[in-house]
Amino acid sequence: MKKFLIVGLGNIGDKYINTRHNIGFKILDYLADSNSVTFETAKLGDVTSLKVKGRTLILLKPSTFMNLSGKAIKYWLEKEKIPLENLLVITDDLNLPFGSLRLKTKGSDGGHNGLKDTQDKLQTVKYNRFRFGISNEFSKGRQVDYVLGEWNDEETTKLKERLKISSELVKSFALAGVNNTMNQFNGK
């Protein structure tokens, strides 16, 4: 049975639950809820797994806070003996319009501290990442407030549909492969 590690980046704690920076957690919560599985607290994060057509998806929400995500990712890859090509890291992206999706097989951290730490711990930039656009609708010097701010009413309304499509992207990654998934979902 093929195993995949699907990591949603975010920050732990109630004050971060509905922030833009926690979209990785939110996508995994949607995926877990829609497949009737629940997270359990384990080493370095909250973890659950689900089976999709003969594949096992291990969902991880690191408890290390965003900027130290790489430690949890490396631990769970090694513990579950999952090859690097079966890793998918989900994160927010300021450079994409709200709700747009982009799957890539490698790249820079783009100034994202969670990806920066992941690259540092894995010692490579060649791992799959799924970026969810949160747009850059903030005033100069207000980036941190925006990223750690909660979704506005319009975003909240559109989010449910975007979460459904995001969960379909994750399942497609495990079933159809990264290239087919990029062709089907990038830019949607």
Buried (B, 14 or more C-beta within 10 A) or exposed (E): EEBBBBBBBBBBEEEBBEBBBBBBBBBBBBBBEEBEBEBEEBEBBBBBBBEBEEBBBBBBBBBBBBEBBBBBBBBBBEBBEBEEEBBBBBBBBBBBEBBBBBBBEEBEBBEBBBBBBBBBBBEEBEBBBBBBBBBBEBEEEEEEEBBBBEBEEEBEEEBEEBBBEBBBBBBBBBBEEBEEBBEEBBEE
